[in-house]
Amino acid sequence: MESTPDYSDGNSCSSRAQIHMRMAGFRLEQVTVTRGLATLLGQVSVSIPAGRCTAVTGASGAGKSTLLRLLNRLDEPTSGHITLDGVPIAELEVLALRRRVGLVAQASVLLTDRVLDEVRVGRQDLSDAGVVELLARVGMEPWFTERATAELSGGEVQRLCLARALAVEPKMLLLDEPTSALDGASAEVIGALIGDYVSAGGTVVLVSHDHGLIESVAAQVLVLDCGRLVSSRAGARAVSIS
């Protein structure tokens, strides 16, 4: 039998805070997603803790991107429940949720003609200096602000979309293969950004085939196979929250 926490001593506030930390983050309960006869996710139950990086890996078509899209309601489960900090995400206002939980898709879509304007899509009051700072965080030089978005390479588009997501200061980032089009040096920049973001209290859910990146940033590693969660293990960056 589990014991009831004792809040009678002077550490009651600390005890409550620790319990809140354990509850914080996403919880999926028996989540299934079907499309016609295909099962994209099947009865997935897992906790994704706040303040950590959780990596999701597996073969192509395993359901990784579907799982990400569920977390900010770009997709909805066919059955099962998803909560964020104990609240069903179906009860949260969608636009507010997406500002809180930013998604950077692998196939990123640009919305403007100029890099400066692209970073400001979700935050029109962002200063020029603020744009330059965000670009620097993703390894892009200040002169990129005046570049036309149509002139960017695939890797530059990936990094620009990450800067655009960071501009609205989300509490959580959902990253779908963020280094797939990057060279080694640029990938290291993104790894460092993820580490800094988590160290500052942010939460990252990372879909990646880059095992080096996963080992450098992930506290939890989930493995999907044919829509099923087949493995959940601590990553190299696991830190006890007890």
C-alpha positions as CSV (number, residue, x, y, z in Angstrom):
1,M,0.0,0.0,0.0
2,E,1.3,3.5,-0.8
3,S,1.7,5.8,2.2
4,T,0.1,9.2,2.3
5,P,2.5,12.1,2.1
6,D,3.1,13.8,5.5
7,Y,2.9,17.6,5.2
8,S,3.1,18.3,8.9
9,D,6.8,19.3,9.0
10,G,8.4,22.4,7.8
11,N,9.1,21.0,4.4
12,S,5.5,20.8,3.3
13,C,5.8,23.4,0.6
14,S,8.8,21.5,-0.8
15,S,6.9,18.2,-0.7
16,R,4.0,19.7,-2.6
17,A,6.3,21.2,-5.2
18,Q,7.9,17.8,-5.7
19,I,4.5,16.2,-6.2
20,H,3.5,18.9,-8.7
21,M,6.7,18.3,-10.6
22,R,5.8,14.6,-10.9
23,M,2.4,15.5,-12.3
24,A,3.7,18.2,-14.7
25,G,4.0,17.4,-18.4
26,F,2.1,15.2,-20.8
27,R,0.3,12.0,-20.0
28,L,-1.0,9.7,-22.7
29,E,-3.5,7.0,-21.6
30,Q,-4.4,4.2,-24.1
31,V,-4.1,6.6,-27.0
32,T,-5.0,5.1,-30.4
33,V,-5.1,6.9,-33.8
34,T,-6.6,5.2,-36.8
35,R,-7.1,6.3,-40.4
36,G,-9.4,4.0,-42.3
37,L,-8.0,0.5,-41.7
38,A,-4.6,1.7,-40.7
39,T,-3.5,2.1,-37.1
40,L,-1.0,4.9,-36.7
41,L,-0.8,4.6,-33.0
42,G,-2.1,1.8,-30.9
43,Q,-2.9,2.0,-27.2
44,V,0.1,4.2,-26.2
45,S,0.3,5.0,-22.5
46,V,3.3,7.0,-21.4
47,S,4.3,10.1,-19.3
48,I,6.4,12.8,-20.9
49,P,7.8,14.8,-17.9
50,A,8.1,18.6,-17.9
51,G,11.6,20.2,-17.8
52,R,13.2,17.3,-19.7
53,C,14.0,16.3,-23.2
54,T,12.1,13.1,-24.3
55,A,13.3,11.6,-27.5
56,V,11.0,9.5,-29.7
57,T,12.7,7.2,-32.2
58,G,11.8,4.2,-34.4
59,A,11.6,3.3,-38.1
60,S,9.9,5.5,-40.7
61,G,6.1,5.1,-40.4
62,A,6.3,4.0,-36.7
63,G,4.0,6.8,-35.6
64,K,6.5,9.3,-34.3
65,S,5.2,12.4,-36.1
66,T,1.6,11.4,-35.3
67,L,2.5,11.4,-31.6
68,L,4.0,14.9,-31.9
69,R,1.0,16.3,-33.7
70,L,-1.3,14.9,-31.0
71,L,0.5,17.0,-28.4
72,N,-0.6,20.3,-29.8
73,R,-3.9,19.1,-31.3
74,L,-2.9,19.1,-35.0
75,D,-4.2,15.6,-34.8
76,E,-6.8,14.1,-32.4
77,P,-6.8,10.6,-30.9
78,T,-9.4,8.2,-32.1
79,S,-9.6,6.9,-28.6
80,G,-7.8,7.4,-25.3
81,H,-6.9,10.6,-23.4
82,I,-4.0,13.1,-23.3
83,T,-3.5,15.5,-20.4
84,L,-1.1,18.4,-19.9
85,D,-0.2,19.2,-16.3
86,G,-3.2,17.0,-15.3
87,V,-5.7,18.9,-17.6
88,P,-7.2,17.1,-20.7
89,I,-5.8,19.0,-23.7
90,A,-9.2,18.6,-25.4
91,E,-10.4,21.2,-22.8
92,L,-7.7,23.7,-23.6
93,E,-8.2,26.5,-26.2
94,V,-6.3,25.4,-29.3
95,L,-4.4,28.6,-30.2
96,A,-3.4,29.1,-26.5
97,L,-2.1,25.5,-26.4
98,R,-0.1,26.0,-29.6
99,R,1.6,29.1,-28.3
100,R,2.5,27.2,-25.2
101,V,3.5,24.0,-27.1
102,G,5.4,25.0,-30.3
103,L,5.8,22.4,-33.1
104,V,8.6,22.6,-35.6
105,A,7.7,20.1,-38.3
106,Q,10.2,18.3,-40.5
107,A,8.6,19.6,-43.7
108,S,8.5,23.2,-42.5
109,V,6.4,25.8,-44.3
110,L,7.5,29.4,-44.7
111,L,4.8,32.1,-44.5
112,T,6.6,35.3,-45.6
113,D,9.1,36.4,-48.2
114,R,11.8,37.7,-45.9
115,V,13.7,36.1,-43.0
116,L,13.1,39.1,-40.7
117,D,9.4,38.9,-41.2
118,E,9.3,35.1,-40.8
119,V,10.8,35.2,-37.3
120,R,8.1,37.8,-36.4
121,V,5.1,35.8,-37.7
122,G,3.8,35.0,-34.2
123,R,5.3,38.1,-32.5
124,Q,5.0,41.3,-34.6
125,D,6.5,43.5,-31.8
126,L,9.8,41.6,-31.8
127,S,12.7,44.1,-32.3
128,D,15.4,43.8,-34.9
129,A,17.8,43.0,-32.1
130,G,15.5,40.3,-30.8
131,V,15.3,38.7,-34.3
132,V,19.1,38.7,-34.5
133,E,19.4,37.1,-31.1
134,L,17.0,34.3,-32.1
135,L,18.8,33.7,-35.3
136,A,22.1,33.5,-33.4
137,R,20.6,30.8,-31.2
138,V,20.0,28.6,-34.2
139,G,23.4,29.3,-35.8
140,M,22.4,32.0,-38.3
141,E,24.4,35.2,-38.8
142,P,22.8,38.7,-38.5
143,W,22.9,39.3,-42.2
144,F,20.3,36.6,-42.7
145,T,17.6,39.1,-41.6
146,E,17.5,40.6,-45.0
147,R,17.6,37.4,-47.0
148,A,14.7,36.3,-49.1
149,T,13.2,33.1,-47.7
150,A,13.0,31.6,-51.2
151,E,16.8,31.7,-51.3
152,L,17.4,29.5,-48.2
153,S,18.7,26.0,-48.2
154,G,16.7,23.2,-46.6
155,G,18.9,23.3,-43.5
156,E,18.5,27.1,-43.2
157,V,14.7,26.7,-43.5
158,Q,14.8,24.2,-40.7
159,R,16.7,26.6,-38.4
160,L,14.6,29.6,-39.4
161,C,11.4,27.7,-38.4
162,L,12.9,26.9,-35.1
163,A,13.8,30.6,-34.5
164,R,10.2,31.4,-35.5
165,A,8.9,29.0,-32.9
166,L,11.2,30.3,-30.2
167,A,10.0,33.9,-30.8
168,V,6.7,33.3,-29.1
169,E,8.5,31.9,-26.0
170,P,6.8,28.5,-25.8
171,K,7.1,26.4,-22.6
172,M,7.4,23.2,-24.7
173,L,9.0,22.5,-28.0
174,L,8.0,19.6,-30.3
175,L,10.8,19.0,-32.8
176,D,10.4,16.7,-35.7
177,E,13.9,15.6,-37.1
178,P,15.4,19.1,-36.5
179,T,18.9,18.1,-37.7
180,S,17.9,16.0,-40.8
181,A,19.1,18.6,-43.3
182,L,22.0,19.9,-41.2
183,D,25.7,19.4,-41.4
184,G,27.6,18.3,-38.3
185,A,28.5,21.7,-37.0
186,S,24.9,23.1,-37.4
187,A,23.5,19.9,-35.7
188,E,25.8,20.6,-32.7
189,V,24.3,24.1,-32.5
190,I,20.8,22.7,-32.3
191,G,21.9,20.1,-29.7
192,A,23.3,22.9,-27.6
193,L,20.1,25.0,-28.0
194,I,18.0,22.0,-26.8
195,G,20.3,21.6,-23.8
196,D,20.1,25.3,-22.9
197,Y,16.3,25.4,-23.4
198,V,15.8,22.4,-21.0
199,S,18.3,23.8,-18.5
200,A,16.2,27.0,-18.4
201,G,13.1,24.9,-17.5
202,G,11.7,24.2,-20.9
203,T,10.4,20.8,-22.2
204,V,11.4,19.2,-25.5
205,V,9.8,16.3,-27.3
206,L,12.3,15.3,-30.0
207,V,11.7,13.0,-32.9
208,S,15.0,12.0,-34.4
209,H,17.0,9.2,-36.0
210,D,20.2,11.0,-34.9
211,H,21.5,8.8,-32.2
212,G,24.3,11.1,-31.3
213,L,21.8,14.0,-30.7
214,I,19.5,11.7,-28.7
215,E,22.3,10.6,-26.4
216,S,23.5,14.2,-25.9
217,V,20.2,15.7,-24.9
218,A,17.6,13.1,-23.9
219,A,16.6,12.2,-20.4
220,Q,14.0,9.7,-21.7
221,V,14.0,7.7,-24.9
222,L,10.8,6.2,-26.3
223,V,10.9,3.7,-29.2
224,L,7.9,3.2,-31.4
225,D,7.4,0.3,-33.8
226,C,4.3,0.0,-36.1
227,G,2.4,2.5,-33.9
228,R,3.2,0.6,-30.7
229,L,5.4,1.8,-27.8
230,V,7.9,-1.0,-27.5
231,S,10.5,0.6,-25.2
232,S,10.9,3.4,-22.7
233,R,14.2,3.9,-21.1
234,A,16.2,6.6,-19.3
235,G,18.5,8.6,-21.6
236,A,22.0,9.8,-20.8
237,R,20.6,13.1,-19.5
238,A,18.3,11.5,-17.1
239,V,18.0,13.4,-13.8
240,S,16.0,12.2,-10.8
241,I,13.1,14.5,-9.9
242,S,12.4,12.8,-6.6
